[in-house]
């Protein structure tokens, strides 16, 4: 069976570091899905506007060449305990395919087909292989068991902004109205590697969002955003 992308993601996430570990955790994480010919026809998405969420089957294009691993270290277990790859959502799979449910915020058919999405956990340029509507009666199972991840992760980091970062946010407010929310939601879940250890508790970090390099400083359970500068500056 041969499969080919039906579309490409244009995401706020320009690198793997900082991407939420699951979809829906950061609602301000937005993206567009541009359908490719010959699938970029309005009739192909007819009726989809009635659904609030969609399933996306995508490819882990940034890690596919690294192959698969029979066991992996999930962040929810501290990044040290190992489980089988099929008991995880790790990127290192026999077939590098991922599955995400994301919020559908709009459909633009004015020039091809573009889906507007929120709550994404997808790297920019991610290939999409299929789209399916989310069906609450079938897809939401209230009695399902979550194994080693039974509950939502805690957003335990307190986020603040330096005076410099506040000024830079203000200058970007028109162009990026949800930027503050994106940064706060993202850092609240602590995107640092789970296996970092206690000796990594206080240092500077950076993550690329949109065309910006967002820099912050960790101190215990607090993250202070120190600057927002153009990427590459």
Residue, then its C-alpha position, 0 to 999 in steps of 0.5 A: x500500500x502506497x500513501x501520499x500526503x494530501x496536505x501540508x501543515x503550516x504551524x507556529x512550531x518551527x522546531x521539535x523543542x517546545x511542541x506540546x506533548x499532546x494535542x489540545x493542551x495549548x489551544x492557542x497553538x494554531x496552524x493551517x492545513x493546506x490541501x494539495x492537488x488534486x485534493x484541494x477541491x471544495x467538494x472534498x470538504x463539503x459538510x466538514x464545517x459542521x464538525x468542531x474537531x477533526x482527526x489528522x493522520x500525519x507523518x513524523x517527517x523530522x524523525x522518520x530516518x531515525x527508525x523505530x525502537x521496541x521500547x521508549x521513555x515516555x515523558x509522563x514517566x519522567x523520561x527514564x522508565x521504558x515501555x513498549x513503543x505500542x504502549x506510547x505515542x512516541x515518534x520512533x515507530x515502525x511506520x512513522x505515523x501520528x494521530x492528532x485530534x485538533x479543533x477546526x476553526x474555519x475552512x477557506x475555499x477561496x483559492x484551493x482549500x485551507x483548514x484553520x486549526x487550533x490546539x495543534x501539536x504539529x511541527x511546521x511542514x508536517x505531511x498530512x495523510x488523511x482527515x476524519x471528522x471527530x464524532x463525540x458519540x463514538x470517539x469520546x469514551x468516558x469509561x476508558x482507562x488511560x494506563x500510565x497517563x490516566x489524567x491531564x498533565x498538570x500545568x505547574x509552571x508560573x509564567x511571567x514577562x520581563x519589562x522588555x518582553x512586555x514591550x515586545x509583546x505590545x508591539x506584536x499585539x496586532x499581528x499576533x493577538x494570541x501570542x501571549x496566550x500561546x507562550x503562557x500555555x506552552x511554558x506552563x506545561x514545562x517543555x523541557x526534557x523530562x530526563x533533565x534532572x534537578x541540576x537543570x532547574x535554573x538556566x536560560x532556554x529558547x523556542x521558535x514560535x512563528x518567526x520569533x525566538x522566544x527566550x525565557x529563564x527558568x528558576x524553580x517552578x517559574x519561567x520568566x520570558x526575557x525577550x522575543x526576537x526575530x528568528x536568527x537575530 
